[in-house]
Amino acid sequence: MIRAVQTSHDAQEFAARVHGQLYFRSAMGMRLELFWQKPGSGWRFCLTEGGALMLRGDSAQLCGGCRDRDEAEELTAFLRFCGVRTLLCRAGEGYSPWKTPLRRAAFCLPKGENLPGFGPAADGSPLQNQAPAGLTLGTAPRMGQVAALLFDDREEQERFYSDSCTAIAHGMGSTWALRAVDGSLAATVSCCACYDGESYLAAGMTAPPWRGQGTGAWLIAAMAACQAQSTDVVLLCEPALCSFYEKMGLHQGPDFVLYTLPE
């Protein structure tokens, strides 16, 4: 049976199910901590028979797969009722009637490990002098400007802005950006969730004039190196970017999959 997280006991059970689980521990754990008692945020949290389910809009994430066909069919019906179109889960934990999934590779940097070119003392201040020529590193950019670079859709901009500002205000997230001389953003990346000893990096984007120059790669590596001084670091990417992160010095982890659910 699928049930909504409604009580403190439910929240504790949800947290226990995602604790220590790569990617889910930060991405789902932090959002539970911040939003489970705030229905206006749009985040919803549920417990399945043996896992944890997080929903927002037409997307969902599942930590812990379906144990049998009946459970999978119940989950499918529930997600369809909720208007969910895509579901992220670990590879091997989906349900065969769902449409062919898109692979998402996990890349990791364990706590205390360095990346080439970034020493053990990496943080926002010393990195200022290592930023690519003509660019300035900012560790607290204006989030409205960042959101506008990342998304064309106004609703997505507002959602990112709200979530990011909440995470930053609670010390569970951060956003960095490289700024050009004219004040425009050349690249940005965010630690979207820092929780349970793990930092989840996402929302990396390079402005068109700066692409192909290693600008975004430097910024992602810099943030990963900084976060790895105190937490494990994880990010998810499409298969085409695997070689990019391998060259950066990150370690490939287990695969995740993104399903499109049948209508």
N, C-alpha and C positions, 0 to 999 in steps of 0.2 A: 504494500500500500504506500502511496506517495502522500506525504502530509507536509503542510507548510510549517516553517519554523515560527512558532508563536510564543514560546515561553523561554525562560532562561535555560531550562533543562534541554530544550530542543536546540538552542544555540550552542550549548556546551557539547552536545552530541555531534552537531554539524562540524564544529571546530575540531573535535577529536578525529573525525573521519578524514579531514583534509590535512591534519597535522603531519608534517614530515613527507608529504606527497609532492614530488617535484612539480613545480609551477603552481599547482593548486594550493599549496600551503600559503603562498603569498597572494596570488590573484584572487582566490576565493576567501581565504582566511581574513585578509585585510578588509575586504568589502563587507563581510559579515560583521566584523568588529565595528565598522563605521555606520552601516546602513540598515541592519536588520530591524531596527526599531524605527526606521524612517521610511514608511511606505511611499511618501512623496518623492523619494529619490528614484523610483522606478525599478530598483533592484528587488528581486524576490528570491527567497531561499527555501529549499525543501529537502526533506529526507526521503530517500528511496529505501527499499528493503535493506540494502547494504551499502549505500553510497550517499553522496551529497550532490544536490542539483542547484545551480544558480541560474536565474533567468533575468533577462532585461530586454524589453522590446521583442524583436523577432529572433533573438539569439539566446543560446543556453550553453552551459558547461556542465559536464557530468564527471565527477570523481568517483570511480567505482562503477564497473559495468553492470549490465543486466545478467542475472544468473541463469535465467531460463527464458524460453519463448514467451510464456505468459507475462512475465515481468517486463519484457521488451515491448510487448504489444500494449500493455498498460501505460508504459512510458510514452510510446508513440501517440496514443490517444490523448494523453494529458498534454503533451507538447503541442499537438495540433489544436486542442481546445484553447491553449494559451496563445496561439498565433505564432508559435516558434517555427522558423524556417531552417535555421542552421544549428547544429549541435557539435561542440568540441569535446572530445574525450581522448583517452589514450588509445593508441593503436591496439586492436584486438579486443576492445571492450564495447564495440558497436553491435549492430544487429543487421544481419545480411540483407533483409528486404529494403533497408535504407539505401539511398542512391550511392553510387561509387564515391567514396570520400576523397577529399583532397588532403594530401600529406602535409603535415607541419613538423619540421624537425626541431628538436630542442638542442640548444647549445648552452654550455655551462662554463663557469669559471669558479672553482671552489674557493672558499674563504682562505685568504692568505696567499693565494697564488698570484703571480705577476704576469703581465703581458709584455711582449717585446717593446722596448722604448718607454716603458712606464715603471718607475721604481717603486719600492715598497711604501714610500711616503707620499704617493700620489693623492692629491686632493685639489680642490678648486683653485687655491692660491698659487702653488708652484706651477700648475699647468698653464697659467696665463702666459708664461714665457715660452711655452711649447706650442701654442696655437698656430695653425697654418698662417703663412704670411698674408698680411692684409686683413686679418680677422681678429676679433676680440672675443674671448670666452666669457660668457655670462652665466652664472649659476642661479640667477633669479630673474629670468626674463619676464616680460609682460605676457601673461597667459592668454590674453585676447589675441595678441599678435601671433603667438605660437599656434593657437587653435585655427586661426585664419590660414596659416601656412599648411596645416595638416589636412583641413577639410574644406570643401566647397559648400557643403550643405550647412545651413545656419543651425539646424537642430543638432547636428553632430558637433558643431563647434561649441554650442552651449553645454551639451552633455559633457564633453571633454573638459571644458573650462570648470564646470561645477565639480566634477569628480576630482580633477587635479588639485584645485584649490583646497578642497576638503582634506585630501591626503596630505598635502604640504602643511596645512595648518595643524595637523595632528602628528607631524613628524614621521609620516609613513610614505612619503613620496617626494620627488624632486624633479625639476626640469632644467636642462642645460641648453644653451644655444650659442652658436657662433654668429657674431654680428659683423657686418661689413662697415666700412668707413661711413657710408651714407645712412647708417642706422638700420638698414634692412636686415632681415634674418637670412643667413646663408645655410644654416642647418640647425636641427634641433633633435633631441632625444630625451625621453623621460624614464625615470624609475617610477613606473606606474603603481607599484606596490612594494613596500619594504616591510616585511612582516614575518614572524616565525623564523628568523635567521636567514631569510632569502630575499633577494631583490629581483623583481621582474622588470626587465627593460623592454620598452616598446615605444611606439609613436616616433620612430626615427624618420626624418624627412630632410632632404636636401633641396634647396630652391634650384630651379632649372639653370640659372647662370653659373652655378657652382658645381654642377654634377660632372662626374668623370675626373675630378681632381683630388680625390681622396679626402675631401672635406668631411663628409658624413662618417666615413670610416674612422677618421681620427677622433671625432667626437664620441662615437659609440664606444671605442676602445678606451678613451679617457674616462668616461663614466663607469664602464665596467671595472676598470682598474681601481678606481676610487671606491666603488661599492664593495669590491672584493676584500678590502682591508678589514671589513667588519661583518660581511655576510657572504653567503653563496650567491652567485649571480646566474640568472637564467633568462633566456629569450627564446621565442619561437619564430621560425622563418619558413618561407616557401623553399622547396627543393632547389630552385635555381640559385638561391643565395648561400647554399651550404659551403661552397668553396670560398666564398667571401669571408665567412666567419671562421673557417678552418685556417685560412691564411692569417687572420687576425690573432690566432692563438687560442681560441675557445675550443672546448671539447664537445664533440657531438654526443648527445644523450639519446634517450628513447624517443620514438616517434609518437606524435599525436595525429589525430585525424579530424577533419571538419566535414561533417555530413550535411547534406541537404535532405531534409525530411520529405517524404512523399505527401502529396496533397490529399 
